Amino acid sequence: MRAAGQPSWGSLTHQLGLAATALLAAWTTVLSWGVLTEAFGRVAVPLLLIGAVVAVAGALGRRSRLPAVGIVAAQLVLGGLLVLGATTGTPVPTPDNVDAFLAALDDALATSRSYAAPVQLGVPPVHPLLLIGGTLVVVLVDVIACTLRRAPVAGLVLLAAYTLPVAVTGNGVSWLLFIVIAGFFLALVFLQHNDQLTSWGRSPDGDRGSFSVRTGAIGNTALALGAGAIALAVVVPAAVPTMSMSVFEGNGPGTREVEVQDPMVDLRRDLRRGEDIPLLWVTSSGPKPSYLRISVLARFSGSEWTPGDREIPETQTATGALPSLDGVGLEVPRRESKYDVRVGPDFASAWLPTAPQTTRVVAGSDWRYDVDTRDVIAAEDDVTTADLTYDYTGVQLEYDAESMDAAVSGAGSVAGIFTEVPSSLNNEIRRTAASVTADAPTRFQKAQVLQRWFREDGGFRYDDGAVPSAGDGSADLLAFLDDRVGYCEQFAASMAIMARVIGIPSRVAVGFLEPERATNGSWEFSSHDLHAWPELYFPGSGWVRFEPTPQSRGTQPPDYTEAEFEAVPEAPAPSASRSADPLPERGESADAEAASAEEDASSIPWGPIVAGVLGLGALALLLLTPRLVRRARRQRRLAGDIEDVWTELRDVARDLGHALPTGRSPRRAGDWLGRLLAAPLHDRSRPDRPRRGREQAPEAAQALDRLVVALERSRYARDPETFTADRFVPDLARVEEALAAGATPREERRARWWPASVVGRRPSRRRRSRAGHAPTATPDRETSRTVDELVG
C-alpha cells in the first residue's frame, strides 16, 4: 500500500503535473528554433496552446487507463487539427481549409529551400513547418516520458530538437535557455522515478522480510546521474577536436555540409567595374582554355539562382584524380590536356577555377571537390585563391548532336535539385517556354530553339548597363522577358529555368569567357571576362554547355547547338514526342473544357484518404475482435446457470494472468482464488504491487464462498435447486472487482483489450537455472494429495 498523501500513477493531479513538466521541457527546447525565422512568437504562442491540449488529453487518457496506442492516436489527431487551425484560422478539416493548409505548407517548403535562416519577413512564412515539428516534439516527449514512463529516453528527443538550429545556422543557443531546458528535464526524471519508487511502498514496522527502499536517496541519485549526464554532454564535445568544414558562413565546426554564398554577387560587381583587372594566368600546350568555370548554381528559388547546400566530406580533397565524368558515355570522343594556373593577388575567391569537364585537380588538401557539380571549394574561411598556383587536367569532349537528339529524358539520372521548378514561378514564364518550343519535337531541339530565341529570334539585346549593383536582387526574370534587355546572368538564368519547365535538367555556370594571350605565352583572364552560361543534361553526353547570350557580348554558340535535323515523322518515337500545346498553368488541366468542368473540384485526393480511413477502420475492427468475442461469451454465460457463472469466473482469472489450477474441487479452487483478492479502490488509483488476500477484501471473499457453495449444491445435492446465473451476478461482479484490484494496471488493460481466454495463453516467464533449464517445481502439499476430487 502506498503511504498516505503520496501521489500514485493513476492520480489525475499527478498525471497533469507530470504532463505539464514534459510540456514545458519540450516547449522550452523548441524556443531554440527562434533563430530560424523572424517573428517566432507567431509559432511559440500557438505551440504552447497546442501542447497544453495535447498534454491534458494524454493525462486524461492515462488516468482512464486507455491503451497507449489510443492515447498517442488521440494526441496526434488533436495536434494535427490544432496545427490546421493555427495555420488557417479554423481546425475544422473542410476541403477548402485543407487546400489552404496544403498551399501554406508548400509555400513554407519553398521558402525553406530558398532563404537562409533567419527567414525574414515579407516572404511566405515557414511557420507551418515549425508548428508541425514543434507539435511532434511535444507529442514525442509526452509519449515517451509520461505514457511509456521512460523520462531519460525523452532526453534524446530534447537533444535532437535542441541541436536543430545549431545544425542549420551554425550558431549556438544561449546558455540561459540550455540551463532552463536542463532544469525541466531533471525535474521530469525526478518526478517519474520518485513516483515509481513510491508505488513500491514501505515495509511495515518489524517486517524484515518485506522489500523497502529509501526513495529520497534514490531520487537524489537520479538527480545526480541526470546532472552528470548533462555536464558530460556539455564538456565532452568541447574537449573532442573536430575538423571545421564550414565555408563562408558555414554550419560550424564538425559539419560536413558546405553553405556557400551566391557567386552572382561577385559577377555583378565585376561586370560594373570600369577597370579591366588581370586575375589569373593559364599555361598549357593543349587547346585554348575558354569557358573556365568557377561555380555551378543549382537551386532556383523563384527569384534567384544559388549554389544550394553541398556535402563535402574531408576525403574529397583536390589532390589528384576525380571521379569519372557524370553522365558521359565511353563512346564520346575526348582529349585530355594539363593546365597550370597562377592566380594573382586581386582574385581572392573561395572557388577554384577549372574546366567544366575535369578529371584531375592538384591544389592541396585545403580544397575539396563536390561530386555532383565538380566544383572545387575551399575548406576553411581563410583559404582563397589569391597568389595560388595549381594544375588540373581538362577534358575536351566532341559532342554528337544526333546522339543528344535521340537521348531519353535525363530527369531520373540527376539529383532532384537540378529539375526543381518552384510553385511560385509565374505562369507567364511557363506559357512562354511552352509556346517558344512548341514546334520542336525533341528535348535537344527544344534546347536549340531556346538558345536561338535568346540570341536571334526573340529580339533580345545585351547591355551590361542593366547589371544591378552588387548584392541587389532586383533582377526580375519576368521583367527581363518583357523588356528583352539584359546581361549574361539574365540570359543564362532565363534559359536554365525555361529548360526545366519543358523537362530538361539544367543549371547555371559562372566563370570566365575568353582569355587573351599574355607576353609570356600564357592565357590571361581578367575581370571583364567574367561570364555566366547554362548547362543542360542529356544522358550519354552529360552536362552540355549552351550559349544564349547574344553575339554582341563576344560569345559564339557551340557547333553542336546549331546542327540541323530532318523533319520528324508523323508517328515519332516516345523519346521524341512532339509537344505542340503550351504547358498548362499551375492548378489547371491540360484540356480547357476539362479544366472548366473541374474548376470547382477540390485538390484533395479523396480516393486515397477514403481508402486509408477504411484501412484504419478494418485494422481497428481486427484489434477489437478479441474484446468483442469476450463480451459476447460473457453475455451468453450470464444468461445460463451457476456452471456458466463459474466458467466466466475462471476466464476472468485467466485474462488477468492467473491460470486456475486443475485437479481441484470447487472449494479448493475457491481457496486459491481467495489469495488473489485485493481491496477495490474506487478512485481507480492503486500501487503497482497491491497487497492481496481474503483479509484485504472480506466482502468479495464472502461472495466467492457463496458461489462455491452454490456450485457444490448444484453438483452434489440430492434435491437439486434451480441455480440460474442471474441470482449470482452481483456476487460475480464483486469477486471480479477484487481480482482486478489485485492485478497490475497493465494486466487489467490487457485483460480488457487482449483477453487470454480468447487469444490463448501468454507465455509464462519462468526462472531459469544457470544451465539454462527451467528448475523442477516442488509439488506442494495440496497438489500432491492422492484424494480423488471432482474438478471445478
N, C-alpha and C positions, 0 to 999 in steps of 0.2 A: 504494500500500500504506500502511496506517496505521502510525504509529510504534509501536515496541514498548512495551507497557504501557499504551497508550491505550485507553479503552473504546470499543466500537463500538455501533451502534444495536441490533444483534442480541444483545448480551451480556445474559444473564439478570440478572446482578448490577446492571448499569447500568439495565436496564429497571425492576427493583424499586426502585432508588434514585430514579429519576425519578417513578415512580408514587407512592412514599411522600411525596415533596416535594409533588406535586399534591394528595394526600390531606390532608396537614397544612394546606396553604393553604386548601382547601375547608372542612375541618372547623373550623379556627380562625375562618373567616368565619361559619360557621353558629353559632358560640358567641355571636355578637352577637344572636342571637334569644332569648337568655336573658331579655330584658326583656319578652317576650311572655307568659310564664307562670311561675308559681312551680314550684319543684322541677324546673328544667330539666335537672338531672342525669339524670333518667329518660329524657331524649331524647339527651343528649350522649354518654353511655357506649355505649348500643346503636348509635348512629350511627357512632361510631368503629370498632366491630367490623364493622358492615356495610361501611363504607368500606374497611377493611383487606381484606376478602374480595373486594370489587369491584376494588380496586387490584391485588391479586395475580392475579385472573382476567385482567385486562387485560394485565398484564405477560407472563403465560404465553401468552396469545393472540398478542401481538406477537412474542414470542420464537419461536413456532411458525409465524410468517408467515401466520396466518389472515387472511381478508379483514376489512376494517374493519367491514363490516355484521355479520358473525358475532360479532366481539368485542363490539360495542355491544349486540347482541341478548342475548348471554350475560350481560353485566353487568346489563342491565335485568331479566332473569329472576331472576338471583341476588339482586339488590337487592329485587325485589318479594317473593320468598319470605322473605327475612330480615326485611323490614318486617312481613310477615304473622306471622312467628314472634315478633318483638319485641312485637307488639300482643296476640296471642292465646296465646302460650306455645309454639306449635309451628309450624314452617314448612311442614308437610305440608298441601296445599290440599284438605282434605276438605270436603264440603258444610256440615257443622256449623261447621268452622273458618272458612270463607269467610263464612258467615252472621254469625258473631260479629264478624269484622273489619268487615263492612259496617255492622253495628249500631254498633260503636265509631266508625267514620268518620262515620256520620250524627249521632251524639251530639256528636262534635267539631265538625262544621259548625254544629250548633245552638248550641253553646257560643260559637263564634267570632262568631256573629251577635248573641248576647245579652249577652256580657260584654266590658267594655273590658280592654285589656291593662294590667297583667299579670293573666292569668286566675288567680283564687285557687283554693286547694284546697277540696275539698268539692263541686265540680261536675264533670260529665263532662269529662275532660281533653281538651286539643287535641293531645295527643302524636301520634296517628296522622297528623294533618295535617303536623306538624313533621317527623316521620320521613320521610314521603313527599317533602316539599320538600327536606329535607336530603340524602336519597339522590339525588334528581335533580341537585342541585348537585354532589355528589361525582362522579357519573357524567359530567355535562357537562364538568367541569374535566378529568377523566381523558381523555375522548374528544378534546377539543379540544387539550389540551396534549401528551398522550402519543401517542394513536393518529393524530391528524391533524397533529401536530407544529406546532401554532400556539399556543405558550405565551402570546404577547402577547394574542391574542384571548380566551384564557381569563380575562384580567383583566376583561373585560366581565361575565362571569358572576359573578365575585367581587364586582364593584362593585354589581351588581343585588341580590345576596344581602345585601351589607353595608348597603345603603340601605333594605331592607325594614323593619327595626324603627324606623328614623327616620321612615319614611312613616306607620307605624301609630301610634306613640306620640308622635312629635314630639320625643323625647329623643335626644340624640346618644349614640354608643357611645364607650367610653373610648379615650383616645389610646394607652394601652399596647397594647390589642388591635389598634388600627389599625396600630401600628408592627410588631407580630408578623406580621400579615397581609401587610403590605408587604414584610417581610423574606422570607417564604416565596415570595411572588410573584417577587421579584427573583432568588431562588435558582433558581426554576423556569425563568425566562427564561435565566439564565446557563447552567444545565446543558444546556438544549436547544440553544442556539446554539453553545456550546462543543463539543457532540457533533457538530453538523452541520459545523462548521469543521474539526474534527479529521479527519472522514471524508474531507475533500478531500485530505488528505495534504500532504507537503512534497516539494519537488523534490530530486532527488539533487544532491550537490555538483557544481558545474560545469555543470549542465544549465540554461542560462539560458532555454531556450525553454519550460520547464515552468512550470506555474502554481503559485504558492505564496502563503501568507498568514501573517501573524503572528497566530496565534489568540489569544494573550494580549492583544494590542492591541485586537482586535475584541471580545473578551469584555469588556474594560474599557469599551469604547464602549457595548456593550449594557447594561451596568450603569448607565452614566451616563445613557443615554437613559431607562431604566426609572425611575431615581431622579428624573430631571427630570419625567417624566410624573406620578409620584406627587405631587411637590411642586406642580405646576400644579393637580392635582386638589384639593389642599388649599387653596391660596392663592386661585385664581380664584373659587370660589364665595363666599369671604368678601369679595372685593372687588366683586362684582356686586350691586347693590342689588335687592332683591326686595320685593314687597308682602306684608305679613303679612295673611293672611285667616283666621287662627286665632281662633275664638270660644270663650270659656271655656277649657277645657283642649284646645286645638286641636292640629293636627298640625304646627305650626311655620311659620316664615316661608316664603313662596313657594308654599304649598299652596293648592289651590282646593277642598278638602274642608272642610266645617264640622262639627265634632263638638260636639254640644250636650248640656247636662245635662238631666236629667229634670224638666220643669216640674211634675210631680206633687208634688215635694218642697215647692215654694212653695205649691201648692194646699193640701196637708195642713197646713202650718204656719199659713197664714192662716185656714183653717177652724177651727182650735183657738184662735184669738185671742179674748179676751173683748171687746176694744175694737173698735168699728167705725170704721176709719180711712178718710177720703176719699182716693182715689188719683188720679182723673183726671176731667176735665170735657169734655163734648162739646157743641158748639153746632151746630145745623142747622135749616133751615127744612123739612127733609124728615121722614119718619116717625121714630118713637122708635127710638133705636139699641140695641135689645136684642140679646142674644147677641153681644156684642163679643168676637171671637176673638183669643187671644194666640198659641197654638201648636197644631200638629197632631201627635199621636202616631201613628206609622205602623207601628212594629215591635212585635210581641208575642213575648216570649222564652219564654213558658210560665208566667212568674210575674209579669211586669210589662210595662207599655207604655212605650216610649221613642220619642223623635223619630227615631232612626236617623241614619245619616250623610247629609249634604246636600252637593251640589255647587253652589257659589255662585260663578260667575265674576264678576270685577270689573266686567264690562259690565252686570250686572243690578242697577244702582243704583236705589234708590227715589226717583227724581227726576222721575217723570212717568208716562206710560201704561204699563200692564201688558199682557201677552198676553191674548188672548181667553179667556173663561171655559171651563174644562176640561169638555168633555162636554155643554155646554148648547146645545141646538138653537136656531136663529134663530127658530123658531116659538113659543118660550116667552115670554109677555108679561113685560116688565121695566120697572122705573122706577129711574132713577139720581138720587142725591142727594149733595151735597157735605157733608162733616162736618169741622169744625175741632176739633182736640183739644188740650187743655192738660193736661200731666201734672204732678202735684205732686212735691215732693221726696222723699216717702216711697215712691214706686213706682220703684225702680231696677231695671228689667228690661232684659235684652238682647233681648227680643222686643217687637215693636211691635204694640199692639192695633189691629186693623182689623176691618171687617166680613168675614164668611166669603166673600162674593162681592164682590170689589173690582176696579175697572177702572183706578184711578189712585191713586198714593201719592206725596206730596211731603214727604219727611222729611230729605233731604240725602244727600250721597254717602257718609256713614258707615254707611248702611243698605243691605242687599241683600235681594232677594226671591227666593224659591225657586219655580221654575216649577211643580213637581208639587203643592205644597201651598199656594202663595201666602202662606206665612209670610214675614214681614219680620224680618230678623235683623241684629244689629249686626256690623260687620266687624272691630272691634277690641275687645280685652278691656276697655278703659277707657270704652267708649261704652255708655251706658244711657239709659233713657227719663226719668230724673229731670230735672224742670224743662224738659222738651222740649215744643215746640209744633210741630204738623204738621197736614196735612189729607189726607183721602182721599175718593174717590168710591165710595160703596157702591151695590150693586145689589139691589133687592128683586124677586125672581122670583115669579111666580104659577104654582106647580106644578099640573099636571093629574094627578090620581090615576089616571085612565083610561090616560093615556099611560105612566105608570110601571108600571102593572099589565100593560100589553101589551109592555113593553120586554124585549128579549132579555138574555142574560147579559152583564154588564159585565166579566167576569174578563179577557177578552182585550183590553180597552180601557184598562187601567190598568197601572201598574208592578207587578211581582210582589210587592213589599213589602206591597201592600195586600190580598193574598189569601193570604199565607203562614200556615199553621197548623202550629205546632211539633209534631214527632212525640211530644214528651213530654206533650202535653196529655192530661189524664185522660179515660179512656173514658166515665166517668160524665157529664162535661160534653157529650161528643159525643151520647150517648144522650138526654140531657135536651133538647138543641137539636132533635134529630130528632123526639122524641115531642111536644114542645110545638107544633111547626109542622107536624105530620103531616097535618092536615086542610086546610091552606091550599094551594090549587092553584098559586099563582104566587109568584115571589120577593118581589114587593112585598107581597102579602098575608101571606106568612110574616113579613116585617119588621113589619107591623102587629100580627100575633099576638104576636111577641116583645115589642113595646112595651107592649101591653095586659097581657101576662102579668106584666111587672115592675111596672106601675103599679096593676093592679087584680086580675087573676085569680090571681096566684101567691102572694098573701098576704105580700108584702114590706112592710117598714116602713122609713121614712127616720129615721136617727138619727146626728147629727153627733158624738155621743159615741163612735161606733165608729171615728172617724178616728184612725189611728196617728200617733205623733209624727213630726216632720219627719225624713226620711231613713230611716225604719223601713219596711222592705219586708215587713212581717208580714201585709199584706192578702192573704189567701188566697182565690182565686176559688171553689174547691170549698167551703170553709167558709162563704163568703158565701151560696152557693146552698143550703147546708144550713140555716143559721141564719135566712136571709132578713131580715137586719137590716144596714143599711149606709148609706153616704152616696153622693153623686153620682158620685164617681170609680168606685166599685164597680159601680153600675148601668150607667154608660156603658161601662166596660171589659168587663163581662159580656155586654151586648148586642152589642158590636162583635165579640168573638171568636165568639159563637154565630152571628152573621150570617155570618162567614167559614166556619164549619163547614157551613152549609147552602148555600154557594156565592155569597154576596153580598160584593163588596169593601167593606171598612169601615175606619174609623179613628176615633180618639178626639180630640175638640177640647177645649181648655182655654181658658177666658176668663171673661167677666163675664156675668151673667144679666140682671137687670132694673135699670135706673138709677132714680134719683129726681130730681124737679125741684129745682134749686138756686135760691137767691134771685135770682140774676142771669138766670134763664131758661134756663140750660144744664142738661144732664143730668149728674148726678153718680153715678160708680161708686165703691164703697167696697170694703174688704176682705171684707165679708160677702157681696158679690155674686159672688165667685169661684165658678165652676161648671165642670162637665165634662159633655159630651154626645157621643153617637156621630153620625157622618156616614156614610151608606151611598151607594154609587154605583149609579145607574141610567142607562144610555145615553139620551141625549136630554135628560135633566134634570140630569146631573152629580152632584155631591156634595150629598146631601139630608140635612137635619137631622132627627133623631128625638129624642124626649124620654122615656126610660124611668124617670127619677126620679119617685117618687110625688108626688101633689098636695101633701102636707104641706110640701114644700120651696118651694112657691110657683110651681111650674112648670105650664105649660099645654102640652098636646101640639099640634103644628101641625094645622091643619084637614085637610090632605090625608092625614094619617095615620089619620084616623077615618072616611074615606069608606067607603060601603057598596057592595058589588058583587053582581051577580046570581050565582046558582049556576052553577058550571062544568058544561058538558055532559059526557056520558059519554066522548066522544072529543075531548079537548082538543087544542089545537094544541101542537106541540113546545115552544114557548116558555112554555106554561102547563101543563106536565105536572104531574100530581098525584103527590105523593110521600107515600104513606101509611105506608111502612115506615120504621122508625128506621134511621139511618145505622149501618153496621157499625163495629165497633171496629177499631183498627189491627191489621193482620195477619189479620183474619177475613174470611170470604167473606160476601156478602150472603145467600146461601142457606145455611140452617143445616145441611141434610143435606150439601150440597157441602162446607161448612166441616169437618164431621165426617169426611167421606171423605178430605179433603185435609189433615187435621191434621198428618200426619207428613211431608207433602211439603216439599221444600226450596224456599226462595225464590230460589234461584239460577236465572237464566234460561239453562237448559242449551241451549235451541234456538239462540239467538244465539252462545253460546260454541262449540257444535259447528260451527256454520256458519263462525265465524271461524277455528277450527282447520283446517277443511277448506280454507278460502280460503288460509290461510298455507301449508298443505301444497301446494296447487296452485301457488302462487307460487314456493315453494322448488323444486318439480319443474321449473318453467319455467326458473328460473335455473340449475339443474343440467343441463339438457338439453345445452348445448354440450359440457360436460365428459364427459357420458355418451357422446355421439356420438363424441367424440375418442377415448375409451378403447376403444370398440368397433372403430373403424378400426384402432387400433394392434394390438389382439389379432388381427384378421384378417390384417394385414400380416405380423406376426411368425410366422404360420403359412405364409407363402409362400416367396419366393426372394429373391436379392440385390437384384433390382429393387424389390421391395416394401420391403426394408430401406432402400434409397436414397431412396425416396419418403417413408418415415417420417422420415428424417433431414432432408429438405427441409422437411417440415411442422413439425418441431421448431424449425428455424431461423426459419421464418416466424412461429410462435407467439411466439418470443422477440423479435420485432420486426425480423428480418433477412429480406429477400427475396433468395433465391438468384438471382444474375444469369442471364439466359437467354443462349443462344448460345455456351455454353462446354462443353467436353468434361468428362468426369468428373474428369480430372486438374486442369484449370484451376479447376473448381468446388471441388475439394478444397483447392487452394492458397488460394482465397478464404475457405473455411470455417476454415482453419487460423489466419487472422489474428484470428478471433473467440474462440479458445480462451483459457481462463484457468485458473489453478491452483485446483482444488476445495478448499474449506475445510470440513472435516468437522464443525467445531463450529458450522456454519451462521451464522457471523458473518463479515461482509465489509464493505469500504467501499462507498460509493455509486458510486465510479468505479474499478472494478478494472482492473488492467493486463492487457492481452490480447496474445496472440501464441503462435506454436508453441513458443517457448522457455519460456513460462510453464507449459505442460502437455505435456511431451515424451511421456508415455505416451499421452495422448489423441491427440497428433499421429501417433504410430505406429499407433494403432488406426484413425485416419482414413485413413492411407495404405493399410492392409490392405483397408479397404472399397473404396477407389478401385481398387486392383489387381484385386480380385475382380470388381468391376463391369466393368472393361475386359475381363478374360478371358472373362466370360460373354457379352460382346457381340462381341468380335473374334477370339477363339481359334478355330483350325480344328477342334480337338478339344475341343468344349465339355465341361466338367465339370458335375457336379450341385452348384449353389450354393444350397443350401437356407438359409432365413433363420435356423434355429436355430444354425447354425455361427457366425453373426456377431452374435448377441445381446449377448455380453459386450463386443465392440468398440463396438457401437452405444451401449450404456449408458455406456461410458467417455467417448465423444465427447459424448453428451448432457449428462453431468455437467459437462464442461468448458465447453460452450456456456452452460449455465445459470449457471455461476460467473462468466462474463463479462458477464452481464446484471445490471441493477439489480434490487433486491428487488421493486419494483413490476412490472417486466416479467415476472419469474418468476411472481408471483402471477397476473397477467393471463393468462399462458400456460396456467396450470393451470385457471383458472375461466372464462375467456372467450377460448378459442384462436382466433386469426385464421384458421387453416386451416379452421375450421367456420363462424364467423360472418362472415368476409370480412375484407378488408384494412382496417386502420385508416388514416385519412387521414394522410399524411406531413406533417411540419412543414418547409416549405422556407423558406429565407431569401428575402425579397423585396427588390427594388431600391427605390430612393427613389421611383420612378414607380409602385410598387405591383405590378410584374410580376415573375414568377419569373426569376431570371437563367438564361441559357442555359448548360447544363453543357458543359464542355470534355471531349471523349472522351479517355480515357487510351490509353496505347499498346496495351494488351491488347484493349480493346473496339473499337479501330479496325483491328484486323487484318482482312485480307481472306481469310485462310485459312479454308476451309470446314471446320467441325468438327462432329462428331456431338455433339449436345447431351446433357447429363446430366439 
